[in-house]
Amino acid sequence: MLNERQLLSGQAVAAETLTSLRNWFPVALQGREIVWRHVQDRFSASFFTDTLQQQNPSQRYLCRTDFDWLKRLEPGLMPSAFIFHTSRCGSTLLTQLLSTLSCCIVMSEPPVINAFLHMHQAEPESSGGSANLRQLILALGQQRSLEETHFFIKLDSWHTQFLPIFRAAFPDTPCWFLYREPEAVLASHRRQRGPQMVPGMIASLAAETLEAGDLDGYCAKVLAGFFEAALANVEHLQLINYRQLPDILWQDLLPRQGLDCTLEQLERMRQRAGFHAKDKSICFSTDAPPISSHPMLQQRVAPLYEQLEQRRSRDQ
């Protein structure tokens, strides 16, 4: 992932010299300014920031505007679905499968949304609320061709708690929630911990203080928060268990979007599913189960997982 310094590196262009913001995408917020990067290529990498990192340094251009500039954009596609998740549950695989379809714009964890939610959490009155969130998301949904008809956004794993503001901005957009057995999520984070599972790394996470060095306990509490947020908003979510991937995409999710895949498209998705979601050069293999669990995982997280499973079974 890019840090902010890398995200904001590039040749500055004065916004006043631009005739339009076509192919300019919001990447960060600084005070009351939006920072934009010019991106000519499709966002097909595993994460939004990976596409930026892959840009030739000579083609990295930045400009800064105030929020009023959002109104100058040509209307982008309405989001087809928001992808919420618990981390390490197949959400990146899902976006990579969607990216194989040329009709789909796929934005995987664009950092500007996290920046906006952080600002909204700290200053709800001055953030502009759901109206500004709506405009930022539409700015991410710019069409590069008429072939692009659908627009999917994968959010960060800690964003489920903010689902009400997404519903206010886009009341009719489906919201998917991917989750997985708690033991499997813990096993993945033991192998390589994501920033959300390291105390102090993600400002919007307020897991209770734990004994020094109890990273598994912190992971369990954060995971419990993700499950609790999903259950609090479950009437707005389509629940998807990791075990249903990848078939649920073409058997259920895409048909609901009015997309019937050709045999060639299905084959491309199946081939992509055989490789690691974050590295196309590595064949996929499941995470080894944890040698030992954590008491909090069984006491607090497992019952929440079972509640989600019961709700998913009821809704099928």
N, C-alpha and C positions, 0 to 999 in steps of 0.2 A: 504494500500500500504506500502511496505517496504521502509524505508529511506535507504540512502547509507550505513550507518554503519551496519544495519541489512543485507543488500544485500551482503556485503563483509565479513560477519562473517562466520568463518569456519576454518577447519584445513588446513594449507598451505601444498601444495604438490609441490615439485620442478618439473618444466616442463621437465627438462632434464631426469627425471626418468621415464617419460611416453613413452610407445611404440606407442601410438596413442592418439588422442583426441576424440575417440568415446565416446558418452554419456557425453561429456563436452560441455557446452553451454556458449557462450559469454554473460556476464551480465552487464559489466560496462567497461568504459575506464578511465584510469588514466594516464595522460600524453601521452606517446607513447606506453603504455602497454594496453593489453586486459586482463581483469579479467574474468576467466572462473569458472563456478560451475558445479560439477558433479551431474547429475540428471538421475536417473534410471527410474523414472515413467513417464507416459505420462503427457503432459501439458493440463490437462482437467479442471482446475479451471477457474473461471471467468477471472482472469488476470494471466499473466506470473508470477508476483511476488507472487501471492497467492500459486502457486505450490512450490516455493522456501520456503515460510514461513511454509508450511505444512511438510517440510522435517524434519525427526528426527534429532535433533542437532548432534547426533553421526555420521550421514551420510553426513554431510555438509563438502565438500572438495572444496578448492579453488586452482587455479594455475594462474600464470601470464606469459604472453608471449608477444613478440613484434608482429607486424602485419604480419611479414613474416610467422608466424606459420599458418596463414589462408590457405596458399598454401599446407600445409601438410594434411589437412582434406580430407577424402574420399568425393567425390562429393555428395552433398545432393540433395533433390528434388528441381526442379525449382518451384518458387512460382506460385500457380494456380491463385491467385487474391490478390490484396492489397485492404484492406477495410479502406477507408477514411470516416470521419463522422464529425458531428457538436457537438457531445456529447449529451447524453440523448435522443437518437433518435433510439434506438434499435440495435446498433452495438454490444453490449455485448450479447444481446439475440441471434443475428445471430451467433456469435462465439460459444456460448453454444450449439446451435442446430447442428452446424458443428461438435462439439466435441463428439456428440453422435454417429458419424459415425467412425468406427474403421479404415476406409481407409484414414481418414483425419488427418494430423498434423495441429494443430491450435495454433498459437502464438498470444496472446492477449496483445498488448502494451508492447513488450519486451523493457526494459529500455535502452539497449545498442544502439538501433536505435536512440532514442532521444539523447543520449550522443554523438553519431556520428554526428547527424545533428547540434547539438550545436557547436561541434568542427569545423564542416565544415563551419558554418555560421561565426564563429570567425576567422578561419584560413583556407580559402578555398584552398590555395596552398599546405599546409602541411597535409591536411586531407587525401590525396590520392583520393579524389573525388569519382566518381561512381564506380571505380574499387574496392575500399575497402568496400564501401557500399554493393556491390554485394557479396563479399566474406563473410561479416558478416551475410547477410541474408541467404546465402547458408549454413553457419555453423548452423543456426537455423533450417534448414530443414533436419536435419539428420534423416534417416529412422531407425526405431527400428525393423521393419520387412518388408518383401516383400508385406505384406498386405497394407501397407501405400503407397498410390499412388498420393495423392493430399496434397497440402501445402498452408494454408491460413494465412495471417498476418493481424491482425487489428492494425492500427497505432493510435497514439494519435490524439486528435481532432485538434491540432494546426499544424499538419504535411501536410495538403493539400497545404500550401504555398510552400512546398518542392517537390511537385509532379514532376517537371522537372528532378530532380536528380534520382528519382525512375525510370522515363521513360528512362533515359540514361543508368541506370544499367540493366533494364529489359524492353526493348522496346516492347516486345510482351505480357507482362503480363496484363490481364484485371485489371482495377481499378474501384472499386465500390465506390460510394459516398452516404452515408445515411444521410438524413436530416429530419427535422420535422417542424411543424408550430412554428414560433418564440415564441408565447405565451406559448406553451407547454414546450419548452426548458427552458424559464425563470421560469415557475412554478416549474419545477423540481429543478433548481438551487436555487430557494428561499427556498425550503424545506431542501436541503443540498447542499451547494455550492461546486463545484469541484475546484481544485487549479487553473485551467485555468480562472476561473471567479473571482479570488481574485487578486487585483493589486499587482504586484511584485513577485508572486509565480512562474510564468513560464517566464524564461528569454527571450525566443524567441518571446513572445507576446509584441507588442508595441502599445497597445491601448492608445488613447490620454488621457491626464490628465483630470480628472473630478473633480467635487466638492467633497470635503471630505465626505465620507460615502455614496456616490451614487453608491452602488454596482450594482443595477439594470441597471443604465446607463452604467457602465463598462461592464456588461454582454452583453448589447445590442451592444456595439461597438466591443467587441470580436466576437460576433456572426456574426456581419456584415462582419468582416474580414474573417471568415470561408466561408460565402456565396460568398464573392468577389473572394476568392481564387478558389473556385469551378467553378465559372463562367469564370474566366480567363483561366481555363484548361478544360472547359466543353467538348471539343471535345475528350478528353482522358478518360472521365468518363461515367460509366453507373449509371444514377441517380436512386435512390431508396428512395421513401417516406416511412416514418414510417408506414403509413396506409396500405402499401402493405405487411407488415410482418404479420405472418410468411410465408404465402402461396407462396410468390414469390420465396422463397428459393427452394422448390421442384418443383414448376411449371415452373420456368424460369432459375434461376441461376445455379442449379446443372445440369440440362440437357445440358446447354451450356458447362459444364465441362465434359460432357460425363458420368455423374453419374445418373443412373436411380434407385431410391430407391425402396426397397422391402416394402411390407405392414408393416412388423415388424419395419423397420427403420423409416417409416413415423409415425407410432404410437409412437415410442420413442421420435421423434422430437415434435410431437403434445403434448405429456405429458410434456415434458420439457418446452414448450412454456406457459404452464399454471402456471408456478412458476416464481418468481422474478429472473431476469437474474443474479443478483449478490448474491442471497441467495436462494438456492434450497429448503429451509424449509418454505419460505413465498409464499403464493398464489399470483399470479400477480393481481395488480389493477392499473388502470391508474391514473396519477397524476391529482389532482384537478386543474381546470383552475384557473389562477391568479385572485384574487379579483379585482386588478387593473393592467393595463398594464403600460408601460413607453412610453412617447412621442417619444423617439428615436426609439423604437421598431417599431412603426407605420411609422415614417417618413423615416427611413433608412433601416431597416431590412426587413419589409414586402414587399417592392418593389423587393428586391433581391430574396426573397422566391418565389414571383410570376414569376420572370424570370426563375428560376429553374423549376418551375412547367410547364411553357409554353414549355421549352426545353424538359422536360421529356415526355410531351404529344406528342410533335412532333416526338420524337424518338421511341415511342411505335409502 
